[in-house]
Amino acid sequence: MDETFDYVVVGSGGGSLCAALVMRAAGKRVLVLE
Protein backbone atom coordinates (compact mmCIF):
# COMPACT_ATOMS: atom_id res chain seq x y z
CA MET A 1 0.00 0.00 0.00
CA ASP A 2 1.56 3.27 -1.12
CA GLU A 3 -0.16 6.46 0.01
CA THR A 4 1.11 10.01 0.00
CA PHE A 5 0.00 12.70 2.43
CA ASP A 6 0.62 16.44 2.35
CA TYR A 7 0.72 16.68 6.15
CA VAL A 8 1.15 14.33 9.10
CA VAL A 9 -0.34 15.50 12.40
CA VAL A 10 1.01 13.77 15.52
CA GLY A 11 -1.50 13.64 18.36
CA SER A 12 -5.27 13.83 18.32
CA GLY A 13 -5.99 16.57 20.84
CA GLY A 14 -8.36 19.42 20.12
CA GLY A 15 -5.76 21.66 18.49
CA SER A 16 -4.33 18.87 16.36
CA LEU A 17 -7.73 17.79 15.07
CA CYS A 18 -8.72 21.41 14.40
CA ALA A 19 -5.54 21.93 12.38
CA ALA A 20 -6.14 18.69 10.47
CA LEU A 21 -9.71 19.73 9.64
CA VAL A 22 -8.56 23.13 8.38
CA MET A 23 -5.91 21.53 6.16
CA ARG A 24 -8.42 18.96 4.88
CA ALA A 25 -10.92 21.73 4.09
CA ALA A 26 -8.15 23.36 2.05
CA GLY A 27 -7.92 20.20 -0.04
CA LYS A 28 -4.78 18.72 1.53
CA ARG A 29 -4.32 15.03 2.31
CA VAL A 30 -3.81 14.70 6.07
CA LEU A 31 -2.79 11.75 8.25
CA VAL A 32 -3.49 11.99 12.00
CA LEU A 33 -1.42 9.68 14.23
CA GLU A 34 -1.97 9.06 17.91
Backbone atoms as SQL, in Angstrom:
CREATE TABLE atoms (id INTEGER PRIMARY KEY, chain TEXT, resi INTEGER, resn TEXT, atom TEXT, x REAL, y REAL, z REAL);
INSERT INTO atoms VALUES
  (1, 'A', 1, 'MET', 'N', 0.838, -1.161, 0.000),
  (2, 'A', 1, 'MET', 'CA', 0.000, 0.000, 0.000),
  (3, 'A', 1, 'MET', 'C', 0.894, 1.240, 0.000),
  (4, 'A', 2, 'ASP', 'N', 0.738, 2.077, -0.984),
  (5, 'A', 2, 'ASP', 'CA', 1.565, 3.274, -1.117),
  (6, 'A', 2, 'ASP', 'C', 0.653, 4.491, -1.144),
  (7, 'A', 3, 'GLU', 'N', 0.656, 5.260, -0.061),
  (8, 'A', 3, 'GLU', 'CA', -0.161, 6.461, 0.014),
  (9, 'A', 3, 'GLU', 'C', 0.730, 7.650, 0.314),
  (10, 'A', 4, 'THR', 'N', 0.363, 8.781, -0.216),
  (11, 'A', 4, 'THR', 'CA', 1.106, 10.009, 0.002),
  (12, 'A', 4, 'THR', 'C', 0.207, 11.026, 0.691),
  (13, 'A', 5, 'PHE', 'N', 0.741, 11.687, 1.707),
  (14, 'A', 5, 'PHE', 'CA', -0.001, 12.705, 2.434),
  (15, 'A', 5, 'PHE', 'C', 0.750, 14.020, 2.339),
  (16, 'A', 6, 'ASP', 'N', 0.003, 15.116, 2.346),
  (17, 'A', 6, 'ASP', 'CA', 0.624, 16.439, 2.352),
  (18, 'A', 6, 'ASP', 'C', 1.126, 16.798, 3.748),
  (19, 'A', 7, 'TYR', 'N', 0.369, 16.365, 4.770),
  (20, 'A', 7, 'TYR', 'CA', 0.720, 16.680, 6.155),
  (21, 'A', 7, 'TYR', 'C', 0.495, 15.471, 7.040),
  (22, 'A', 8, 'VAL', 'N', 1.338, 15.334, 8.060),
  (23, 'A', 8, 'VAL', 'CA', 1.150, 14.326, 9.100),
  (24, 'A', 8, 'VAL', 'C', 1.021, 15.088, 10.414),
  (25, 'A', 9, 'VAL', 'N', -0.088, 14.860, 11.115),
  (26, 'A', 9, 'VAL', 'CA', -0.336, 15.502, 12.403),
  (27, 'A', 9, 'VAL', 'C', -0.142, 14.440, 13.478),
  (28, 'A', 10, 'VAL', 'N', 0.747, 14.719, 14.440),
  (29, 'A', 10, 'VAL', 'CA', 1.012, 13.770, 15.519),
  (30, 'A', 10, 'VAL', 'C', 0.232, 14.215, 16.752),
  (31, 'A', 11, 'GLY', 'N', -0.643, 13.338, 17.222),
  (32, 'A', 11, 'GLY', 'CA', -1.504, 13.640, 18.360),
  (33, 'A', 11, 'GLY', 'C', -2.916, 13.921, 17.875),
  (34, 'A', 12, 'SER', 'N', -3.887, 13.630, 18.744),
  (35, 'A', 12, 'SER', 'CA', -5.273, 13.829, 18.324),
  (36, 'A', 12, 'SER', 'C', -6.035, 14.685, 19.326),
  (37, 'A', 13, 'GLY', 'N', -5.335, 15.626, 19.926),
  (38, 'A', 13, 'GLY', 'CA', -5.989, 16.566, 20.836),
  (39, 'A', 13, 'GLY', 'C', -6.824, 17.571, 20.045),
  (40, 'A', 14, 'GLY', 'N', -7.485, 18.449, 20.759),
  (41, 'A', 14, 'GLY', 'CA', -8.362, 19.424, 20.119),
  (42, 'A', 14, 'GLY', 'C', -7.662, 20.286, 19.077),
  (43, 'A', 15, 'GLY', 'N', -6.493, 20.803, 19.421),
  (44, 'A', 15, 'GLY', 'CA', -5.756, 21.659, 18.488),
  (45, 'A', 15, 'GLY', 'C', -5.278, 20.909, 17.261),
  (46, 'A', 16, 'SER', 'N', -4.822, 19.688, 17.473),
  (47, 'A', 16, 'SER', 'CA', -4.334, 18.873, 16.356),
  (48, 'A', 16, 'SER', 'C', -5.458, 18.539, 15.386),
  (49, 'A', 17, 'LEU', 'N', -6.606, 18.137, 15.940),
  (50, 'A', 17, 'LEU', 'CA', -7.731, 17.794, 15.072),
  (51, 'A', 17, 'LEU', 'C', -8.275, 19.021, 14.354),
  (52, 'A', 18, 'CYS', 'N', -8.281, 20.163, 15.029),
  (53, 'A', 18, 'CYS', 'CA', -8.725, 21.406, 14.395),
  (54, 'A', 18, 'CYS', 'C', -7.804, 21.759, 13.227),
  (55, 'A', 19, 'ALA', 'N', -6.497, 21.646, 13.446),
  (56, 'A', 19, 'ALA', 'CA', -5.539, 21.928, 12.378),
  (57, 'A', 19, 'ALA', 'C', -5.721, 20.960, 11.216),
  (58, 'A', 20, 'ALA', 'N', -5.933, 19.691, 11.520),
  (59, 'A', 20, 'ALA', 'CA', -6.136, 18.693, 10.471),
  (60, 'A', 20, 'ALA', 'C', -7.394, 18.992, 9.665),
  (61, 'A', 21, 'LEU', 'N', -8.466, 19.403, 10.341),
  (62, 'A', 21, 'LEU', 'CA', -9.711, 19.731, 9.642),
  (63, 'A', 21, 'LEU', 'C', -9.545, 20.943, 8.737),
  (64, 'A', 22, 'VAL', 'N', -8.800, 21.939, 9.199),
  (65, 'A', 22, 'VAL', 'CA', -8.561, 23.133, 8.379),
  (66, 'A', 22, 'VAL', 'C', -7.755, 22.767, 7.137),
  (67, 'A', 23, 'MET', 'N', -6.724, 21.944, 7.312),
  (68, 'A', 23, 'MET', 'CA', -5.912, 21.530, 6.161),
  (69, 'A', 23, 'MET', 'C', -6.732, 20.686, 5.196),
  (70, 'A', 24, 'ARG', 'N', -7.577, 19.810, 5.728),
  (71, 'A', 24, 'ARG', 'CA', -8.423, 18.963, 4.875),
  (72, 'A', 24, 'ARG', 'C', -9.427, 19.812, 4.108),
  (73, 'A', 25, 'ALA', 'N', -9.977, 20.827, 4.755),
  (74, 'A', 25, 'ALA', 'CA', -10.922, 21.730, 4.095),
  (75, 'A', 25, 'ALA', 'C', -10.243, 22.503, 2.966),
  (76, 'A', 26, 'ALA', 'N', -8.924, 22.679, 3.087),
  (77, 'A', 26, 'ALA', 'CA', -8.155, 23.364, 2.046),
  (78, 'A', 26, 'ALA', 'C', -7.746, 22.411, 0.931),
  (79, 'A', 27, 'GLY', 'N', -8.193, 21.155, 1.021),
  (80, 'A', 27, 'GLY', 'CA', -7.918, 20.198, -0.045),
  (81, 'A', 27, 'GLY', 'C', -6.640, 19.397, 0.122),
  (82, 'A', 28, 'LYS', 'N', -6.026, 19.467, 1.284),
  (83, 'A', 28, 'LYS', 'CA', -4.784, 18.723, 1.530),
  (84, 'A', 28, 'LYS', 'C', -5.097, 17.322, 2.035),
  (85, 'A', 29, 'ARG', 'N', -4.187, 16.393, 1.787),
  (86, 'A', 29, 'ARG', 'CA', -4.319, 15.026, 2.313),
  (87, 'A', 29, 'ARG', 'C', -3.596, 14.991, 3.648),
  (88, 'A', 30, 'VAL', 'N', -4.324, 14.619, 4.707),
  (89, 'A', 30, 'VAL', 'CA', -3.805, 14.702, 6.072),
  (90, 'A', 30, 'VAL', 'C', -3.893, 13.337, 6.747),
  (91, 'A', 31, 'LEU', 'N', -2.823, 12.965, 7.439),
  (92, 'A', 31, 'LEU', 'CA', -2.795, 11.752, 8.248),
  (93, 'A', 31, 'LEU', 'C', -2.650, 12.173, 9.704),
  (94, 'A', 32, 'VAL', 'N', -3.561, 11.702, 10.569),
  (95, 'A', 32, 'VAL', 'CA', -3.492, 11.989, 12.003),
  (96, 'A', 32, 'VAL', 'C', -3.048, 10.721, 12.720),
  (97, 'A', 33, 'LEU', 'N', -1.953, 10.816, 13.469),
  (98, 'A', 33, 'LEU', 'CA', -1.416, 9.679, 14.227),
  (99, 'A', 33, 'LEU', 'C', -1.527, 9.950, 15.714),
  (100, 'A', 34, 'GLU', 'N', -1.903, 8.934, 16.452),
  (101, 'A', 34, 'GLU', 'CA', -1.972, 9.058, 17.910),
  (102, 'A', 34, 'GLU', 'C', -0.832, 8.287, 18.524);
